[in-house]
């Protein structure tokens, strides 16, 4: 029995438990129950062969140099089956007591067996029975070919076959003759000529990579030189072998040796078969990622300007070729991601491709005009890439580690390590490249007189849409030869229903693993990114403890609904205050802002005259106020600004909040302004800025320079009712040290 590549031999059984010993490691025993044997029997590598290690059967396999009767060459099968028929009938006669295993007994048995076989043959031909003839004469020749005449063996031959069959454990392999080990074949070529052919074949093993025809010319030259020597010695000249003989000699050499001699030792890796990574059964088990330069030149465009350019200016526009970083699921052949960029082998494009693998891409498909959804996503278990700089970068490795995915880098210059995605690129090139103007070619010979840059007529945005359409609506919906004519989208649904898909990482894990870091400023309203504000309870506590600071913010370009802020070494999720940003990508946000900016700018031009009139009226009102009060200075001094800041930092408590009922005079005093901006005084919560004698309020007189200085008398204190204000003892105290609390409204 062979289980998972390990060969066992049976030792004993007790009920439903069976003990086996490892054949290559004697002494190591393992027990298998019926349930496990049934499970292992369903595997493709399970082998069970009764009495395989019996001494007789091992002797038969050694004699035949084969492990199984099914490996017997087809040309030898009729003879082995004929011997098996004769030996079986002879042993049946011996067991029945009608013959003995001697020369005389074998001779008698041969006559009996020959008569039986001839009667059976005639019966098959329709001549031995009493009924009507079953075959016509026209078919007699073909019938005799199917039932050849009986050939009798000699008594020595029958006894020799019988002994070999019995000693071989009654295995038909023991009846194979020894002609397969015979070396008595005749040489077709003279030994000297064979050496010349071998020398010409060795000339094929060169880094210059000569052709077989060139090696044949070298062989003819060598034969001609050898014939000159043979003529001097009186020998018959050699006839030059044909190209077929030389080709056979080259083909008989090891393929790896030929390839290493012609292409270098490192290229031998490409000849190895793919023995690992292709036994996949579920989605995401193996995901191949690679980059491909799109074989089409696109025209660069500038939004908002392209439509106004004439034909000459459009021809002078720049050309660009896109790089498609693509991820392909091996089990279903679904394209999980295609990140398009103007530059290749970059870490940004590789990480962007990995982010698309774990995201829903239906919005991108709808933008391109696709009818089929592109919602296929998964968390890959194994990621197979090439040796590009983007895939070797720390950013890509960290992103894969954040998703708990393993990365495998096949040897360099070995596309067989990721054959599925390489074949997909070829398919995409055939389906797309031949239909678009401006396509490129692999070499100048294939290109011919085709001018790719001159014939480029596809805008970059249009090319991106065409590539997405080719994947979502064309490739996913076509029968795939590797899936036995099943479409990739049907295979994805089938595997999803059978094995399921691993749970999605969620927006937080995806953002922390694949996001982009930015430095943003925190404040009392939260942290800002673009024109959006994000906040959380952890950010409130951080602001109350540290105040405003620069913080690291990680943003997911696929979802601006939340960001992650690094606080004390941990990523804290902050939610956008605009609920409409949930699930909105950065590209959608930028496009919407550009559209709004264009529309608002057009409306602003219409209302520009209204704004100018408002500014003019404001200037007139200011000038009228200055003339009314006779003021000439509107700029406050530094000392006044210091007092204003101190006053704004204190808390003013009106009389009706002091615990006593205010009088009419106190109410009027609080309602009366104690200063005006035109004199440098500012109304700030009950603090007197100017003197009553110099105040212009009431009599309209006074000068601009009559401003209370640092030595002015303090304002009268309110009556003391035994209660102190917050942060003081009843007088104007120090600045309040209360924590700033975030409010839900915009006026916080």
NORGI-V341527 format. One record per backbone hydrogen bond with DSSP energy under -1.0 kcal/mol. CO is the residue of the C=O (numbers start at 1). NH is the residue of the N-H. E is the energy in kcal/mol with one decimal. If there is no record, write none. Layout:
co=CO nh=NH e=E
co=CO nh=NH e=E
This chain:
co=1 nh=8 e=-3.7
co=2 nh=47 e=-1.9
co=3 nh=6 e=-1.9
co=6 nh=3 e=-2.6
co=7 nh=23 e=-2.6
co=9 nh=21 e=-2.9
co=12 nh=19 e=-3.3
co=14 nh=17 e=-2.0
co=17 nh=14 e=-3.1
co=18 nh=32 e=-2.9
co=19 nh=11 e=-2.6
co=19 nh=12 e=-1.3
co=20 nh=30 e=-2.6
co=21 nh=9 e=-2.5
co=25 nh=28 e=-1.7
co=28 nh=22 e=-2.3
co=30 nh=20 e=-3.0
co=32 nh=18 e=-2.5
co=33 nh=37 e=-2.2
co=34 nh=38 e=-2.3
co=35 nh=39 e=-1.9
co=36 nh=40 e=-2.8
co=37 nh=41 e=-1.9
co=40 nh=43 e=-1.7
co=43 nh=46 e=-1.0
co=47 nh=2 e=-2.8
co=49 nh=52 e=-1.4
co=51 nh=54 e=-1.2
co=54 nh=58 e=-2.4
co=55 nh=59 e=-2.0
co=56 nh=60 e=-2.0
co=57 nh=61 e=-2.4
co=58 nh=62 e=-2.1
co=59 nh=63 e=-2.1
co=60 nh=64 e=-2.4
co=61 nh=65 e=-1.4
co=61 nh=66 e=-1.1
co=68 nh=71 e=-1.6
co=69 nh=72 e=-1.5
co=73 nh=76 e=-1.1
co=76 nh=80 e=-1.9
co=77 nh=81 e=-2.5
co=78 nh=82 e=-2.1
co=79 nh=83 e=-2.3
co=80 nh=84 e=-2.3
co=81 nh=85 e=-1.8
co=82 nh=86 e=-2.0
co=83 nh=87 e=-2.7
co=84 nh=88 e=-2.0
co=85 nh=89 e=-2.0
co=86 nh=90 e=-2.2
co=87 nh=91 e=-2.6
co=88 nh=92 e=-1.7
co=89 nh=93 e=-1.9
co=90 nh=94 e=-2.2
co=91 nh=95 e=-2.6
co=92 nh=96 e=-1.6
co=93 nh=98 e=-2.5
co=94 nh=97 e=-1.2
co=100 nh=102 e=-1.8
co=102 nh=106 e=-2.9
co=103 nh=107 e=-2.0
co=104 nh=108 e=-2.2
co=105 nh=109 e=-2.3
co=106 nh=110 e=-2.2
co=107 nh=111 e=-1.5
co=108 nh=112 e=-1.9
co=109 nh=113 e=-2.9
co=110 nh=114 e=-2.5
co=111 nh=115 e=-1.8
co=112 nh=116 e=-2.0
co=113 nh=117 e=-2.5
co=114 nh=118 e=-2.2
co=115 nh=119 e=-2.2
co=116 nh=120 e=-2.2
co=117 nh=121 e=-2.0
co=118 nh=122 e=-2.6
co=119 nh=123 e=-2.1
co=120 nh=124 e=-1.9
co=121 nh=125 e=-1.7
co=122 nh=127 e=-2.4
co=122 nh=128 e=-1.0
co=136 nh=139 e=-1.2
co=137 nh=140 e=-1.3
co=139 nh=143 e=-2.1
co=140 nh=144 e=-2.5
co=141 nh=145 e=-1.5
co=142 nh=146 e=-1.5
co=143 nh=147 e=-1.8
co=154 nh=158 e=-2.5
co=155 nh=159 e=-2.2
co=156 nh=160 e=-2.4
co=157 nh=161 e=-2.5
co=158 nh=162 e=-2.1
co=159 nh=163 e=-2.4
co=160 nh=164 e=-2.1
co=161 nh=165 e=-2.5
co=162 nh=166 e=-2.5
co=163 nh=167 e=-2.5
co=164 nh=168 e=-1.6
co=165 nh=170 e=-2.8
co=166 nh=169 e=-1.4
co=171 nh=174 e=-2.2
co=172 nh=175 e=-1.8
co=173 nh=176 e=-1.5
co=178 nh=181 e=-1.4
co=179 nh=182 e=-1.2
co=190 nh=194 e=-2.7
co=191 nh=195 e=-1.8
co=192 nh=196 e=-1.4
co=193 nh=197 e=-2.2
co=194 nh=198 e=-2.5
co=195 nh=199 e=-2.1
co=196 nh=200 e=-2.1
co=197 nh=201 e=-2.2
co=198 nh=202 e=-2.1
co=199 nh=203 e=-1.3
co=201 nh=204 e=-1.1
co=202 nh=205 e=-1.3
co=204 nh=206 e=-1.7
co=206 nh=209 e=-1.5
co=211 nh=215 e=-1.9
co=212 nh=216 e=-2.1
co=213 nh=217 e=-1.7
co=214 nh=218 e=-1.8
co=215 nh=219 e=-2.0
co=216 nh=220 e=-2.1
co=217 nh=221 e=-2.1
co=218 nh=222 e=-2.1
co=219 nh=223 e=-2.5
co=220 nh=224 e=-2.3
co=221 nh=225 e=-2.0
co=222 nh=226 e=-2.1
co=223 nh=227 e=-2.3
co=224 nh=228 e=-1.4
co=225 nh=229 e=-1.2
co=226 nh=230 e=-2.1
co=227 nh=231 e=-2.3
co=228 nh=232 e=-1.5
co=229 nh=233 e=-1.5
co=230 nh=235 e=-3.2
co=242 nh=246 e=-1.6
co=243 nh=247 e=-2.6
co=244 nh=248 e=-2.1
co=245 nh=249 e=-1.9
co=246 nh=250 e=-2.3
co=247 nh=251 e=-2.6
co=248 nh=252 e=-1.3
co=250 nh=253 e=-1.3
co=254 nh=258 e=-2.0
co=255 nh=259 e=-2.6
co=256 nh=260 e=-2.4
co=257 nh=261 e=-2.0
co=258 nh=262 e=-1.7
co=259 nh=263 e=-2.7
co=260 nh=264 e=-1.5
co=265 nh=268 e=-1.2
co=266 nh=269 e=-1.0
co=267 nh=270 e=-1.2
co=268 nh=271 e=-1.6
co=269 nh=272 e=-1.0
co=273 nh=275 e=-1.2
co=278 nh=280 e=-1.7
co=282 nh=285 e=-1.5
co=284 nh=381 e=-3.4
co=286 nh=330 e=-2.4
co=287 nh=384 e=-2.7
co=288 nh=328 e=-2.8
co=290 nh=326 e=-2.7
co=292 nh=324 e=-3.0
co=294 nh=296 e=-1.3
co=295 nh=440 e=-1.9
co=298 nh=320 e=-2.4
co=299 nh=460 e=-2.0
co=302 nh=305 e=-2.0
co=302 nh=306 e=-1.7
co=305 nh=308 e=-1.3
co=306 nh=309 e=-1.3
co=310 nh=314 e=-2.0
co=311 nh=315 e=-1.8
co=312 nh=316 e=-1.3
co=314 nh=317 e=-1.1
co=318 nh=300 e=-2.8
co=320 nh=298 e=-3.4
co=322 nh=294 e=-2.5
co=323 nh=341 e=-2.1
co=324 nh=292 e=-1.3
co=325 nh=339 e=-2.6
co=326 nh=290 e=-2.0
co=327 nh=336 e=-1.9
co=327 nh=337 e=-1.3
co=328 nh=288 e=-2.6
co=329 nh=333 e=-2.0
co=334 nh=329 e=-2.7
co=337 nh=327 e=-2.0
co=339 nh=325 e=-2.8
co=341 nh=323 e=-3.6
co=346 nh=350 e=-1.7
co=347 nh=351 e=-2.7
co=348 nh=352 e=-2.3
co=349 nh=353 e=-2.0
co=350 nh=354 e=-1.9
co=351 nh=355 e=-2.2
co=352 nh=356 e=-1.7
co=353 nh=357 e=-1.3
co=356 nh=359 e=-1.4
co=357 nh=378 e=-1.7
co=361 nh=365 e=-1.8
co=362 nh=366 e=-2.6
co=363 nh=367 e=-2.2
co=364 nh=368 e=-1.5
co=365 nh=370 e=-2.8
co=374 nh=361 e=-2.1
co=381 nh=406 e=-2.2
co=382 nh=287 e=-2.8
co=383 nh=408 e=-3.1
co=384 nh=289 e=-2.8
co=385 nh=410 e=-1.1
co=388 nh=392 e=-1.3
co=393 nh=397 e=-1.9
co=394 nh=398 e=-2.8
co=395 nh=399 e=-2.1
co=396 nh=400 e=-2.4
co=397 nh=401 e=-2.3
co=398 nh=402 e=-2.2
co=400 nh=405 e=-2.5
co=401 nh=404 e=-1.2
co=406 nh=383 e=-3.2
co=408 nh=385 e=-2.0
co=414 nh=417 e=-1.9
co=415 nh=418 e=-1.7
co=418 nh=422 e=-1.5
co=419 nh=423 e=-2.3
co=420 nh=424 e=-1.8
co=421 nh=425 e=-1.9
co=422 nh=426 e=-1.5
co=423 nh=427 e=-2.2
co=424 nh=428 e=-2.8
co=425 nh=429 e=-2.2
co=426 nh=430 e=-2.0
co=427 nh=431 e=-2.1
co=428 nh=432 e=-2.2
co=429 nh=433 e=-1.2
co=432 nh=435 e=-1.6
co=438 nh=297 e=-2.7
co=443 nh=447 e=-1.7
co=444 nh=448 e=-2.3
co=447 nh=450 e=-1.7
co=451 nh=455 e=-1.9
co=458 nh=299 e=-2.8
co=459 nh=463 e=-2.5
co=460 nh=464 e=-2.1
co=461 nh=465 e=-1.8
co=462 nh=466 e=-2.3
co=463 nh=467 e=-2.3
co=464 nh=468 e=-1.9
co=465 nh=469 e=-2.5
co=466 nh=470 e=-2.4
co=467 nh=471 e=-1.3
co=468 nh=472 e=-2.9
co=469 nh=473 e=-1.7
co=469 nh=474 e=-1.2
co=470 nh=475 e=-2.6
co=471 nh=476 e=-2.1
co=475 nh=478 e=-1.1
co=476 nh=489 e=-2.0
co=480 nh=485 e=-2.2
co=481 nh=484 e=-1.5
co=486 nh=480 e=-1.5
co=487 nh=491 e=-2.4
co=488 nh=492 e=-2.2
co=489 nh=493 e=-1.8
co=490 nh=494 e=-2.4
co=491 nh=495 e=-2.6
co=492 nh=496 e=-2.2
co=493 nh=497 e=-2.0
co=494 nh=498 e=-1.8
co=495 nh=499 e=-2.7
co=495 nh=500 e=-1.3
co=506 nh=510 e=-2.3
co=507 nh=511 e=-2.4
co=508 nh=512 e=-2.6
co=509 nh=513 e=-2.2
co=510 nh=514 e=-2.5
co=511 nh=515 e=-2.0
co=516 nh=555 e=-2.8
co=518 nh=553 e=-3.6
co=520 nh=551 e=-3.1
co=521 nh=528 e=-1.2
co=523 nh=526 e=-1.4
co=526 nh=523 e=-2.3
co=527 nh=534 e=-2.8
co=529 nh=532 e=-2.5
co=532 nh=529 e=-2.2
co=533 nh=577 e=-2.7
co=534 nh=527 e=-2.7
co=535 nh=575 e=-1.9
co=536 nh=540 e=-1.6
co=537 nh=541 e=-2.1
co=538 nh=542 e=-2.0
co=539 nh=543 e=-2.2
co=540 nh=544 e=-2.3
co=541 nh=545 e=-1.5
co=542 nh=546 e=-2.6
co=543 nh=547 e=-2.1
co=549 nh=522 e=-2.7
co=551 nh=520 e=-2.5
co=552 nh=566 e=-2.5
co=553 nh=518 e=-2.9
co=554 nh=564 e=-2.3
co=555 nh=516 e=-2.7
co=556 nh=559 e=-1.5
co=557 nh=586 e=-3.3
co=561 nh=576 e=-2.6
co=563 nh=574 e=-3.1
co=564 nh=554 e=-3.3
co=565 nh=572 e=-2.9
co=567 nh=570 e=-1.6
co=570 nh=567 e=-3.0
co=572 nh=565 e=-2.9
co=574 nh=563 e=-2.2
co=575 nh=535 e=-1.9
co=578 nh=581 e=-1.8
co=579 nh=582 e=-1.3
co=581 nh=584 e=-2.1
co=584 nh=560 e=-2.7
co=585 nh=589 e=-2.1
co=586 nh=590 e=-2.6
co=587 nh=591 e=-2.4
co=588 nh=592 e=-2.5
co=589 nh=593 e=-2.4
co=590 nh=594 e=-2.4
co=591 nh=595 e=-2.1
co=592 nh=596 e=-2.7
co=593 nh=597 e=-2.6
co=594 nh=598 e=-2.1
co=595 nh=599 e=-2.2
co=596 nh=600 e=-3.1
co=597 nh=601 e=-2.1
co=598 nh=602 e=-1.6
co=599 nh=603 e=-1.9
co=600 nh=604 e=-2.4
co=601 nh=605 e=-1.3
co=603 nh=607 e=-1.4
co=607 nh=611 e=-1.6
co=608 nh=612 e=-2.1
co=609 nh=613 e=-2.1
co=610 nh=614 e=-2.0
co=611 nh=615 e=-2.0
co=612 nh=616 e=-2.1
co=613 nh=617 e=-2.4
co=614 nh=618 e=-2.0
co=615 nh=619 e=-1.9
co=616 nh=620 e=-1.9
co=617 nh=621 e=-2.2
co=618 nh=622 e=-2.2
co=619 nh=623 e=-2.3
co=620 nh=624 e=-2.2
co=621 nh=625 e=-2.0
co=622 nh=626 e=-2.0
co=623 nh=627 e=-2.1
co=624 nh=628 e=-2.0
co=625 nh=629 e=-1.9
co=626 nh=631 e=-1.7
co=637 nh=641 e=-1.8
co=638 nh=642 e=-2.0
co=639 nh=643 e=-2.0
co=640 nh=644 e=-2.1
co=641 nh=645 e=-2.4
co=642 nh=646 e=-2.2
co=643 nh=647 e=-2.2
co=644 nh=648 e=-2.5
co=645 nh=649 e=-1.4
co=649 nh=736 e=-1.0
co=654 nh=657 e=-1.7
co=655 nh=658 e=-2.0
co=663 nh=667 e=-2.1
co=664 nh=668 e=-2.4
co=665 nh=669 e=-2.4
co=666 nh=670 e=-2.2
co=667 nh=671 e=-1.8
co=668 nh=672 e=-1.4
co=676 nh=679 e=-1.4
co=676 nh=681 e=-1.1
co=684 nh=687 e=-1.4
co=691 nh=695 e=-1.2
co=696 nh=700 e=-1.9
co=705 nh=707 e=-2.1
co=709 nh=712 e=-1.2
co=725 nh=728 e=-1.9
co=745 nh=748 e=-1.0
